[in-house]
C-alpha cells in the first residue's frame, strides 16, 4: 500500500459519494435533505447530520449493505472501502451544505484533508487556510495546483502511516477512519473528530 494506491481509493470513493450509489443518496442529496429539514439553517443542518452520523456509526452491521457496492482496483477489503466512502460522503455533504462546489478538485482535496482528523490543521496551513475562519470561494480559487498536490501527498502519507508495515488488514484500526474491522461500526470518538473538523473547515457560525 502506497500513497498512489491510497489516493486511488479516495478518488473512487469520492466519485461514488458525489454521484451516489444504487439505493443510496449522493452527498449533494444528503446535504439538501438536512438543509430542508432544518429550514436552510446551515449550522443546524450540519449539527443534525453529524449527530445522525455518529449515532448511526455505532450500529453493528451499518456497513454490511455497502460491501458489494464499491469495487476498487486495489486490494483493500470491501468493508474498509465502505468506511472510507461513508466518511467522505459525510464530509462532502457538510461541504455542500456550506455552499461549496464539491465537484471542484480543490474542495475535494479539502474533504480529504478532513479525513486526517486533528492533523488537518497542519495540512490546512499548506493552503494558507486557518481552520475556524470563514472559507470563501475566492480563498479556494487561490489554491494552486502545486498546493493541491502537496495537500494530497500529506493526506496520503498521514493515512497510510497509520498502519504502515503492520499489514493492510490493520487499516481497519487506523484513526480516524474506523475503530474495528469485521462487522463492527465506526469508532464513535474518531468519527466525531472527523465530523467536527469538517464543520470547522466548512461552516462558521
N, C-alpha and C positions, 0 to 999 in steps of 0.2 A: 504494500500500500504506500503510495507516494502522494505528493501534493497534486500532481496532474490527475490521478485517479480520484482523489477527494473532490476536486473541482468538477469532474465529470458527474459524480454522484450529486453534488449540489445543483449543478445546472439542470440535470434531468428532473430532479425533484422540484426545482423551481418552475420549470416548464409545466409540470403536472399541476402544481399549485395554482399557477396563473390561469391555465386553460381549463382546469377542472378534470375530474375523472368520472367515469360512469357511475352515476348514483351519488356523487359527492360534489358539492358546490365548489366553485372556484374561490380563490381568495377575495376576488372582487365581489362576488355574490355574497360571500360570508360577511365581508365588511359592510356592504349595503344593508344586509338584513339587520345588523346591530345598529346601524345608523337610524333606520326606520323605527326600530323598536325603542330607541332612546331619543326620539324626537330630534334627530340630527345633532344632538349634543355629542361632540367628538370625544370628550373626556369620559363621559358616562358610557358611551358606546364601547370604548376601549376597555374600561374597567369591567364592564359586563362581559365582554369577550374573554378577558383574562380570567375572570372568576369561573366562567364556564369551562375554559380550557384546563385550569388547574383541577377543578372538580372531576372533570372527565378523565384526566390523565392518570388518576389513581385507580381507575376502574380496571379490574382484571379483564383481559381479552379485548381491550379497546382497539388494539392494533390488528386483531385477528382477521377482520374483514378487509384489511388493506393488503395483506400479504401477497396476493397474486396479482394485484393491480399495477404495481410498479416494478418493471423489469429494467434493470440497468446492465450495461456491458462491463460490469465489474463484479468480482467475486465477493460480494457482501451479502449476508443473509437478508432475506426479504423483510423480516421484521425490523431490521435496522434501517433499511431504506425507507420503510414506512414511518419510523420515528422521525427521520430527517425530514420527510415530506410533511408530516403533521406540524413539526416545529416551524418549518419555512412557511407553510400556509398560514399559520397563526401570525407570524411576524409580518408577512406580506399583507394580510388583512388589516393589521394595525397601520401599516404604511399607507394603504389605500384610504382608510378612514381619515388619515391626516391630510389627504388631498394630493399625495404623491402619485406619480405615474409609475406603477410597479412593473410596467413593460420596458422601462428605461434601464439600461445596463448599470447606470450609476446608482439608481435606487436598489437594484438587485444586489450590488456589492455591499450596500449599507445593511440590507437584510441579512446577508451572510455574516457581516460583522457582528450583528446582534446574537448570532448563534454562539459566539465565543463568550457570552455572559459578561462577567466583570472585566474580562480582558478587552472588551470592546472600547473602553475608554481610551486606552493607549493606542489602539488601532485607529480610532477616530482622529487622533492628533495628526496622523499622516495626511489626512484630507483637510486639515485645518478646521475641523469641526469640534466644537465643545458640547458634549452631551448635556442636555438640560437647557440649552439655548435654542431659540426658535430656528428650525431648519427650513429655509426658504428654497423655492425653486431656483433662484439665482445662485445661491450657495452651491447647490448640487450641480448646476450647469458649469460652474467654475472648476469642478474636479476634473483634472486632466486624465488622459488615457494612461499615462505613466503612473499616476497616483492610484488609479483603479487597479493596475497590475500589482502595485505594492500592497494594496489592501487585500487583494485576493491571495497573494502569496502568504501574508501574515495569517489570514484566516485558515488557509490550508495547513500551514505549519502548526498553528495552535490546536487544530482539531486532531491531526494525526499524531502529534506528540503525546496525546493523552493515552494512547495505547502502544504506540511505537513498536518496540521489539518484542512485546509480550504476546503478539499474535493478534490476528484480525478478530478472533472470537471475542476478545476483550473490548472491542469497540462499544459493545453494549453497556460497559461500565463507565465509559468516559463522561466526565462532566463537561459541558452542561447538557449533553444530548439526552441521556437516558440513564435510569438508575438500575435497570436489570436487563436481562437478555431474553429469556424464553418465556413467553406468555405473560410477562409482567407489564404493569403500566409504567408510565414515566415516573421518574423521581420527582415528587411534587416540589421539593425545595429548589431543585435546579431549574425546573420548568418555570417556577415563579421568578427566578433570577432573570432568565431569558426574556420572559414576558415584560418584566419591568424595565429591562434595558431597552427593549423595543419601544416601550411607552416613552421613556426618557429621550430616546433618539428622535422619535417622530411626533410626539404630542407634548405640547406645553399648555399649562393651564391659562 
